Every structure is written in C-alpha cells, then in structure tokens.
Amino acid sequence: MKLEGIKVVDLSWFLPGPYLTTALADHGAEVIKIEPPGEGDPGRHIRPQDERSSVFFRNMARGKKSVVLDLKNERGRADLFRLCTEADIIVESFRPGVAARFGIGYEAVKAKNPGIVYCSISAFGQDGAYPGRAAHDLALEAMTGVLSLTLGDDGRPAIPGIPIADVVSGLHGLSGVLMALLRRQTTGKGDYIDVSMHEALMASCANVVGTAFTENKQPDVKQQRTTGGSAFYRIYDTADGRQLVLAGQEMKFVKNLLGALGKAEWVPLCEWPGAHQKPVMEFLEATFRQKPLAHWMEWLATLDICYGPVNTLPEAIADPNLLKRGAVLTARDGRKHFAPVVRFRDEPSQPLFREPLLGEHTDGMLGHRVAS
C-alpha cells in the first residue's frame, strides 16, 4: 500500500482529524490513536452503538492502534513526546497553544525530528481574531454564510444534513500532509500545517460568492443557479409523496427533457437562472406530481439528463452502483463500512475493519502499562 512504513500520531477527536487519519490508515500507515484514561475518545460513546463500539467511532478509528496516556502527568507527556519524535506525521486538534503546553508543540518535536509533518486542525486557525475560541461545524456554517444560502421553504436557515466544515477541513489537512511528505523526499525536512475549519468552509463557497465579491451584496438565494433559481436544479414532489431532483442545467439536458414533455418552446427561458423560469418550474411541478417516483425513475432513465431520487439513507446505502463498485462493504463480523474512496490500481487499500479497544496497544507501544 502507498503509505506502508509511515507512522502517524493521532491526537484528534470527533471528525476532521480522525477523517484525515482514517484515510492514512486505510492506505497502510500505522496510526497511533492517543486517548485519555477512563472513557477514552468521546466518539466511542456517540450513539447508536453495536456490541463493540459506536458506529461513529468505528468509522473514524478503524485500523488504528489505541494508546492511553494521561497528559496531565509528566510520565504521560514524556511517553507522548517519544512517540512524536519517532513519527512521520502528527495530527492534533487541540485549541491553539495546548499542544505546546503539553510539550509536544511543533517546535519541540521538530528539534528532535526535523522530518516531522505536523498538522493542526482548529476552528479558526492558530492565530487571528478568535484565539482559543471553540466551535463545531454548525457555528462555522453560520459564520461563513453557508446557512444563509441553505434555506427551507419558510425562508429560514436549515441545518445541513452533513457536517461539511468538518469534512472539508479534514480533506484539506489530508492534502497538506501528503504534499509535505512528497516535499520531504527532496529536502529531508517536514513542515507545519495550520488548517482552519473556518477558512476551509469559506473557500468551499467559491462558486456562490459572485455578488458578494463584485457588489458586496448577498445573493437572492431563491434566484441563484444552484439554490433555487433554476428549474433544472430543483427538488420536485411526486404523486406518492416522494421527491426527485433535476440537477443538470446544461442546455442539452434542458432540450432533452422539455422536448420529451412537448414544451421545447420553453428552452430559451432556461438559459440563465431567475424568476422568468417560473412557468417552467410550475409546469414541471404539476407534471411530476401526476405519477409516483418509481414511474419517473424509469422514464427519466430513457433520457440523457441529470436526475436522481431523494433517497433515505438505507436506500442510498443499497444503491446498485455503490454495491457493484464495492463502496459499501460488510465485514466478517457483519458490520457495514464505507470502502476508501481513493482507489489505486496497482496498490489498492486494505482497510482493517476493526477499531481498537481502549488502550489495546499501550503496553506494546510503550513497553509499560498505563492505568486506564
């Protein structure tokens, strides 16, 4: 596998950091997860749970090793420092300054290990206007304006279904780590990576900031091309109370559907988003309400357009395409997992679909027992 021989110390909790380090583990890195004594990583206790652990934790900890260390005492900090100086990568998600207070900040580790690639993921970055301020995904979605673009039918912001700030910051951290490892092959030196969840999510708004950048003006959300102003990027009800989406605004798709429905004369209305598309939206709303979702899925499949059903999560997991590609796997113990998304032809990933017990590897990694 691509990352065999790479050793990672994972000091992160919840989603951004563990999302990053799970990808490293799936592709062969040895990931040492540091947990506090007692209950360990809080993710172990997020429901729902199965016989071994929480579904959340197994998704974020598979293939990793668990070492319990009490960072409140000198012995625990010394053990952690030794692990860090032997590592290739450190990922931490403490508030800014905490790692340095524990004696495992970048400068301290770099002095012993110049090749270390050290990635810090925090809500607002290591410096700036909000030093030490805590935040999780929803607050960042609010602060970046993402919630102002995610409106329900009542016009109020709606809570998104996935924590996108967590995911994109984890992915930016992953790309930074891999870039630093690549550069290290030339220079022999590692680097420090400062990932701000706030900035990662703000940068994800690149396709919707047009009027904010050019006119310092909030877009009229319901009239924008991807947030309600296009008949061909929209959610429609069907006769059985389900929904489908149209999700392709290229004119070839517009012509294909409107032509098949006998409304080719309306194609010019769909060349750009806005209120002038209302007749097309109303026609499509009335049309799709006439028959159930299954009928429309079969009929739309005969046309070259972008569409999809609004699936429940169980329906989505059972999607034939995902199953055929092995994207949802069932391990020997009967538990389901998502397969790694990055697929290499020559060195495919070999994920270990098993999360560690709390402190399972402490004695083996340190050569002495730590109370847990």
C-alpha positions in Angstrom: 0.0 0.0 0.0 1.1 3.6 -0.7 1.7 4.6 2.9 3.3 1.5 4.4 6.2 2.4 6.7 4.6 5.8 7.6 3.9 6.3 11.3 1.2 8.7 12.5 0.4 10.0 16.0 -3.2 11.0 16.1 -4.2 13.5 18.8 -7.5 14.4 17.2 -11.1 13.8 18.3 -14.5 13.8 16.6 -14.5 14.2 12.8 -11.9 16.4 11.0 -8.7 14.9 12.3 -9.9 11.3 12.5 -11.4 11.6 9.0 -7.9 12.5 7.8 -6.0 9.8 9.8 -8.5 7.1 8.8 -7.6 7.7 5.2 -3.9 7.3 6.1 -4.7 4.1 7.9 -6.7 2.7 5.0 -3.7 3.1 2.8 -1.2 1.4 5.0 0.0 4.0 7.6 0.5 2.9 11.2 -1.8 5.3 13.0 -1.4 5.5 16.8 -4.5 7.0 18.4 -3.8 8.7 21.7 -6.7 8.5 24.2 -7.1 9.8 27.8 -7.6 7.3 30.7 -11.2 6.5 31.7 -13.7 6.7 28.9 -11.2 7.5 26.1 -12.2 9.3 22.9 -15.7 10.8 23.3 -16.5 9.3 19.9 -16.6 5.9 21.5 -19.9 6.9 23.2 -21.8 8.6 20.4 -25.0 6.6 19.7 -26.1 4.4 18.0 -23.8 1.6 19.2 -23.3 -2.1 18.4 -21.8 -4.8 20.6 -18.3 -3.4 20.2 -18.5 0.4 19.9 -20.3 3.3 18.4 -20.8 3.3 14.6 -19.3 6.8 14.6 -16.2 5.6 16.4 -15.6 2.6 14.2 -15.9 4.7 11.1 -13.3 7.1 12.5 -10.9 4.6 14.2 -10.7 1.5 12.0 -7.3 0.1 11.5 -5.7 2.3 14.2 -3.9 1.5 17.4 -5.1 2.8 20.8 -2.6 4.1 23.3 -3.9 5.5 26.6 -1.8 8.4 28.0 -2.6 10.7 30.9 -1.2 14.0 29.6 -1.8 15.6 32.9 1.2 13.9 34.4 4.9 14.1 33.5 5.2 10.4 32.6 2.3 10.6 30.1 3.7 13.7 28.4 7.2 12.1 28.2 5.7 9.0 26.6 3.8 11.1 24.1 6.9 13.1 23.2 8.8 9.9 22.5 6.1 8.7 20.2 6.0 12.0 18.4 9.8 12.1 17.8 9.6 8.7 16.3 6.6 9.6 14.0 6.4 10.8 10.4 3.1 12.7 10.9 1.3 14.3 13.9 -2.3 15.3 13.6 -3.8 17.3 16.5 -7.0 19.2 17.1 -6.4 20.9 20.4 -7.2 24.6 20.8 -4.2 26.7 19.8 -1.4 26.6 22.3 -2.5 23.5 24.1 0.0 21.1 22.3 2.9 23.4 23.2 1.8 23.5 26.9 1.9 19.7 26.8 5.4 19.8 25.5 4.6 18.4 22.1 4.2 21.5 20.0 5.8 21.7 16.6 9.0 23.4 17.6 9.7 21.0 20.4 9.1 17.9 18.2 10.9 19.4 15.2 14.1 20.0 17.4 14.3 16.2 17.8 12.7 15.2 14.5 13.3 17.7 11.6 11.3 15.5 9.2 8.1 15.6 11.1 5.0 16.6 9.2 2.8 18.3 11.8 -0.9 19.1 11.1 -3.0 21.2 13.4 -6.7 21.4 12.7 -8.7 24.0 14.7 -11.8 26.0 14.3 -10.2 29.4 13.5 -6.5 28.7 12.9 -3.5 29.1 15.2 -3.7 32.9 15.1 -6.2 35.6 14.1 -9.2 37.3 15.7 -10.6 34.4 17.8 -7.6 33.0 19.8 -8.7 29.9 21.7 -12.3 30.1 20.7 -14.1 26.8 20.4 -16.5 26.0 17.6 -18.1 23.0 15.9 -19.4 22.6 12.4 -22.8 24.3 12.7 -21.3 27.5 14.1 -18.9 27.6 11.2 -21.6 27.0 8.7 -23.4 30.0 10.2 -20.3 32.3 10.3 -19.3 31.5 6.7 -22.7 32.3 5.3 -23.4 28.8 4.3 -26.5 28.7 6.4 -27.7 31.9 4.8 -27.7 30.1 1.5 -29.4 26.9 2.9 -33.0 28.0 3.3 -36.1 26.0 3.8 -39.4 26.8 2.2 -40.2 29.1 5.1 -37.1 31.2 4.2 -35.3 30.4 7.4 -31.8 28.7 7.5 -32.0 24.9 7.7 -29.4 22.7 9.4 -27.5 20.8 6.7 -27.6 17.0 6.9 -23.8 16.5 7.0 -21.0 18.5 8.8 -19.4 19.8 5.7 -16.9 22.1 7.6 -15.5 19.0 9.4 -15.2 17.0 6.2 -13.6 19.7 4.0 -11.1 20.7 6.7 -10.1 17.0 7.1 -9.6 16.7 3.4 -7.5 19.9 3.2 -5.5 18.5 6.1 -5.0 15.3 4.2 -3.8 17.1 1.1 -1.4 19.2 3.1 0.1 16.2 4.8 0.6 14.4 1.6 2.1 17.4 -0.1 4.5 17.8 2.8 5.5 14.2 2.7 6.2 14.5 -1.0 8.4 17.6 -0.5 10.2 15.8 2.3 11.6 13.3 -0.2 13.6 16.2 -1.7 14.5 18.3 1.3 14.5 15.8 4.1 12.5 18.4 6.1 9.0 18.2 7.3 6.7 21.2 7.8 3.9 22.7 10.0 0.3 22.7 8.6 -2.2 25.1 10.0 -5.8 24.2 8.9 -8.6 26.4 9.9 -12.1 24.9 9.6 -13.4 28.4 9.2 -11.2 29.1 6.1 -11.7 25.6 4.7 -15.5 26.1 4.6 -15.3 29.7 3.4 -13.1 28.6 0.5 -15.8 26.0 -0.4 -18.1 28.9 -1.3 -16.1 29.7 -4.4 -19.0 29.1 -6.8 -21.6 31.1 -4.9 -19.8 34.4 -3.9 -20.3 36.2 -7.2 -22.3 39.2 -6.0 -20.6 39.2 -2.6 -17.2 39.7 -4.3 -18.3 42.1 -7.0 -21.0 44.1 -5.3 -20.6 43.4 -1.6 -24.2 42.1 -1.8 -25.9 39.0 -0.5 -27.3 36.9 -3.5 -31.0 36.5 -3.8 -30.8 32.8 -2.8 -34.0 31.7 -4.5 -32.9 33.1 -7.8 -29.4 31.7 -8.0 -28.5 28.8 -10.3 -27.8 26.2 -7.6 -30.0 27.4 -4.8 -33.5 27.7 -6.3 -33.4 29.9 -9.4 -33.2 27.2 -12.0 -36.0 24.7 -13.0 -33.2 22.2 -13.8 -31.6 22.4 -10.4 -34.5 21.8 -8.1 -36.5 19.3 -6.0 -39.9 18.1 -7.2 -42.6 16.2 -5.4 -44.1 13.0 -7.0 -47.6 11.5 -6.6 -46.6 9.2 -3.8 -45.2 11.8 -1.5 -41.6 11.2 -2.6 -39.2 13.6 -4.3 -36.8 13.6 -7.2 -34.3 16.2 -8.3 -33.2 17.6 -11.6 -29.5 18.5 -11.3 -28.1 19.5 -14.7 -28.6 22.9 -16.3 -26.6 22.4 -19.5 -28.9 23.3 -22.4 -28.6 19.8 -23.9 -30.3 18.4 -20.8 -32.9 21.1 -20.9 -33.7 20.4 -24.5 -33.9 16.7 -23.9 -36.4 16.9 -21.1 -38.6 19.7 -22.3 -38.6 18.2 -25.8 -39.8 14.9 -24.4 -42.5 16.7 -22.5 -43.7 18.7 -25.5 -42.5 22.0 -24.3 -39.5 22.7 -26.5 -40.6 26.4 -26.9 -39.6 27.0 -23.2 -36.0 26.0 -23.7 -34.8 29.7 -24.1 -36.2 30.5 -20.6 -33.7 28.2 -19.1 -30.6 29.8 -20.5 -30.0 31.6 -17.2 -31.5 31.5 -13.7 -34.1 33.8 -12.3 -37.8 34.5 -11.8 -38.5 34.2 -15.5 -38.2 30.4 -15.2 -41.3 30.3 -13.0 -43.5 28.9 -15.8 -41.1 26.0 -16.4 -40.9 25.3 -12.7 -44.7 25.3 -12.3 -45.1 23.0 -15.3 -42.5 20.5 -14.0 -44.1 20.6 -10.6 -47.5 19.8 -12.0 -46.1 17.1 -14.3 -44.1 15.2 -11.7 -46.9 15.2 -9.2 -49.0 13.2 -11.6 -47.2 9.9 -11.1 -45.1 8.1 -8.4 -41.4 8.2 -8.0 -40.8 4.8 -9.5 -42.5 5.7 -12.7 -40.4 8.8 -13.1 -37.1 7.0 -12.4 -37.9 4.5 -15.1 -39.0 7.2 -17.6 -36.1 9.6 -16.9 -33.6 6.8 -17.4 -34.6 6.8 -21.1 -33.4 10.4 -21.5 -29.9 11.9 -21.3 -30.4 14.2 -18.4 -29.1 14.7 -14.8 -31.6 13.4 -12.2 -31.9 11.4 -9.1 -34.4 10.2 -6.4 -34.3 11.7 -2.9 -33.2 8.5 -1.1 -33.4 7.7 2.5 -30.0 6.7 4.0 -31.0 3.0 3.9 -32.0 3.3 0.3 -28.7 5.2 -0.5 -26.6 2.5 1.1 -28.4 -0.1 -1.0 -27.8 1.8 -4.3 -26.9 -0.7 -7.0 -24.0 1.4 -8.2 -22.4 1.6 -4.8 -22.9 -2.1 -4.3 -21.5 -3.1 -7.7 -18.4 -1.0 -7.0 -17.9 -2.3 -3.5 -18.3 1.1 -2.0 -20.4 -0.3 0.9 -18.8 -3.4 2.4 -19.9 -5.9 5.0 -17.0 -7.1 7.2 -16.8 -10.7 8.5 -18.4 -9.7 11.7 -21.5 -8.5 9.8 -20.9 -4.8 10.3 -21.1 -2.4 7.4 -18.4 0.0 6.4 -17.7 2.5 3.6 -14.8 1.5 1.4 -11.9 4.0 0.9 -12.9 6.4 -1.8 -9.4 6.8 -3.3 -8.7 3.7 -5.4 -5.3 2.8 -6.7 -5.0 0.2 -9.4 -1.5 -1.1 -8.5 -1.5 -0.7 -4.7 -5.1 -0.8 -3.5 -6.0 0.0 0.0 -6.5 -2.8 2.5 -8.6 -1.3 5.3 -8.8 -3.1 8.6 -12.5 -3.1 9.5 -11.8 -3.2 13.2 -11.5 -0.4 15.7 -9.2 -0.7 18.7 -10.3 -1.4 22.2 -9.4 1.4 24.6 -5.7 1.2 25.4 -5.3 -2.1 23.5 -1.8 -1.2 22.2 -0.5 0.9 25.2 1.7 -1.9 26.6 3.1 -3.0 23.2 3.9 0.5 22.1 5.4 1.9 25.3 6.8 -1.2 27.0 5.0 -0.4 30.2 1.4 -0.3 31.4 -0.5 2.9 31.9 -3.6 3.0 34.2 -6.8 3.4 32.3 
